[in-house]
């Protein structure tokens, strides 16, 4: 098990404990991480009392169909954008019983990057009932697909922890 994998487990445990103590339910909307955040949470026994559901919306059609991301946002800004991350988080919240949702959309590589949107660019959304939706942008650099996905999952877990 890599250092980052152990860190994911440790952070997921901390998030679950904090959410359980606060009586809050969580949901995820993941693209480039392919469900890694949801897997990190559900790898821990008893997580079902806190983790409500996860959406893996890798394609634009899935983002639109499952989360209600507008076709205009996808066309105007692209799947890897602040706007889409925000819409994904809101869509996860609206389509679940969760109190807090985190979304992730980015370019994990090795291909798919451009000058404007390089490999390692990841946007995050955080939606919490009764609060304004937040977005965050991270440039992890071209560190390899697995590392970018793990760093993105760690950041998402940190967003959950801070929001609880």
C-alpha positions as CSV (number, residue, x, y, z in Angstrom):
1,X,0.0,0.0,0.0
2,X,1.4,3.4,-1.0
3,X,1.8,6.3,1.3
4,X,-1.0,8.1,-0.5
5,X,-3.3,5.1,-0.2
6,X,-2.7,5.0,3.6
7,X,-3.3,8.7,3.8
8,X,-6.6,8.3,1.9
9,X,-7.7,5.6,4.4
10,X,-6.7,7.8,7.4
11,X,-8.5,10.9,6.0
12,X,-11.6,8.9,5.0
13,X,-11.8,7.6,8.6
14,X,-11.5,11.1,10.0
15,X,-14.3,12.4,7.7
16,X,-16.6,9.5,8.6
17,X,-16.1,10.1,12.3
18,X,-16.7,13.8,12.1
19,X,-19.8,13.4,9.9
20,X,-21.2,10.7,12.1
21,X,-20.7,12.9,15.2
22,X,-22.4,15.8,13.4
23,X,-25.2,13.6,12.1
24,X,-24.5,14.5,8.5
25,X,-24.8,12.5,5.3
26,X,-22.3,12.7,2.4
27,X,-22.4,12.3,-1.4
28,X,-19.8,12.5,-4.1
29,X,-19.9,13.4,-7.8
30,X,-16.7,12.1,-9.4
31,X,-15.3,12.3,-12.9
32,X,-11.5,12.0,-13.2
33,X,-11.2,10.1,-9.9
34,X,-13.6,7.4,-11.1
35,X,-15.1,6.8,-7.7
36,X,-11.9,6.9,-5.7
37,X,-13.4,9.1,-3.0
38,X,-16.5,6.9,-2.7
39,X,-14.3,3.8,-2.6
40,X,-12.1,5.3,0.2
41,X,-15.1,6.1,2.3
42,X,-16.9,2.7,1.7
43,X,-13.7,0.7,2.3
44,X,-14.3,1.5,5.9
45,X,-16.9,-0.8,7.7
46,X,-20.0,1.0,8.9
47,X,-19.7,3.9,6.4
48,X,-23.2,3.5,5.2
49,X,-24.6,5.5,8.1
50,X,-22.7,8.5,6.8
51,X,-22.0,8.0,3.1
52,X,-25.4,8.3,1.2
53,X,-24.3,7.8,-2.4
54,X,-21.7,8.4,-5.1
55,X,-22.1,9.4,-8.7
56,X,-19.3,8.5,-11.2
57,X,-20.1,10.7,-14.1
58,X,-17.1,10.3,-16.5
59,X,-18.9,11.3,-19.7
60,X,-20.6,14.6,-20.4
61,X,-23.8,12.7,-21.0
62,X,-23.6,11.2,-17.5
63,X,-22.9,14.6,-16.0
64,X,-26.0,15.9,-17.7
65,X,-28.3,12.9,-17.2
66,X,-27.5,12.1,-13.6
67,X,-26.5,15.4,-12.1
68,X,-28.4,17.9,-14.3
69,X,-25.2,19.7,-15.5
70,X,-26.5,21.9,-18.3
71,X,-25.5,21.2,-21.9
72,X,-24.7,25.0,-22.1
73,X,-22.2,24.8,-19.3
74,X,-20.5,21.8,-20.8
75,X,-20.4,23.4,-24.3
76,X,-19.3,26.8,-23.1
77,X,-16.8,25.9,-20.4
78,X,-15.9,22.3,-21.0
79,X,-16.2,19.4,-18.5
80,X,-13.1,20.5,-16.7
81,X,-14.2,23.9,-15.4
82,X,-15.3,25.8,-12.3
83,X,-18.9,26.0,-13.6
84,X,-19.2,22.2,-14.2
85,X,-17.6,21.4,-10.8
86,X,-20.2,23.7,-9.2
87,X,-23.1,22.1,-11.1
88,X,-21.9,18.6,-10.3
89,X,-21.8,19.3,-6.6
90,X,-25.2,20.9,-6.6
91,X,-26.6,18.0,-8.7
92,X,-25.2,15.4,-6.3
93,X,-26.9,17.3,-3.4
94,X,-30.2,17.7,-5.2
95,X,-30.2,14.0,-6.3
96,X,-29.4,12.5,-2.9
97,X,-30.4,12.6,0.7
98,X,-27.0,14.0,1.6
99,X,-26.3,17.2,3.5
100,X,-22.9,17.8,1.9
101,X,-21.6,16.9,-1.6
102,X,-18.2,17.1,-3.1
103,X,-17.5,17.0,-6.9
104,X,-14.3,16.4,-8.8
105,X,-13.6,17.0,-12.5
106,X,-10.2,17.2,-14.0
107,X,-7.5,15.9,-16.4
108,X,-5.6,13.0,-14.8
109,X,-3.6,12.3,-18.0
110,X,-1.5,11.1,-19.5
111,X,-3.2,12.7,-22.5
112,X,-6.1,15.1,-22.8
113,X,-4.3,18.2,-21.6
114,X,-3.9,21.4,-23.5
115,X,-2.1,24.7,-23.0
116,X,-5.3,26.2,-21.3
117,X,-6.1,23.0,-19.4
118,X,-3.0,21.0,-18.7
119,X,-2.7,17.5,-17.3
120,X,-3.1,17.8,-13.5
121,X,-5.7,20.6,-13.6
122,X,-8.6,19.6,-11.3
123,X,-11.7,21.5,-10.2
124,X,-13.7,20.7,-7.1
125,X,-17.2,21.7,-6.0
126,X,-18.5,21.7,-2.5
127,X,-22.3,22.0,-1.9
128,X,-23.8,22.0,1.6
129,X,-27.5,22.5,2.3
130,X,-28.3,26.0,3.3
131,X,-24.8,27.4,2.2
132,X,-23.3,28.9,-0.9
133,X,-21.6,26.4,-3.2
134,X,-17.8,26.7,-3.3
135,X,-15.4,25.8,-6.0
136,X,-11.7,25.2,-5.8
137,X,-9.0,24.8,-8.5
138,X,-5.8,22.8,-8.1
139,X,-2.9,22.4,-10.5
140,X,-1.2,19.2,-9.4
141,X,1.1,19.1,-12.4
142,X,1.8,16.1,-14.6
143,X,2.7,13.7,-11.8
144,X,1.2,10.6,-13.4
145,X,-2.4,9.5,-13.6
146,X,-2.5,7.5,-10.3
147,X,-0.9,10.3,-8.2
148,X,-3.2,13.0,-9.7
149,X,-6.2,10.9,-8.8
150,X,-5.0,10.2,-5.3
151,X,-4.1,13.8,-4.6
152,X,-7.5,14.9,-5.9
153,X,-9.3,12.4,-3.6
154,X,-7.2,13.6,-0.7
155,X,-8.2,17.2,-1.4
156,X,-11.9,16.2,-1.7
157,X,-11.8,14.4,1.7
158,X,-10.2,17.6,3.1
159,X,-13.1,19.6,1.7
160,X,-15.6,17.3,3.4
161,X,-13.8,17.5,6.7
162,X,-13.6,21.3,6.6
163,X,-17.3,21.6,5.7
164,X,-18.6,19.3,8.5
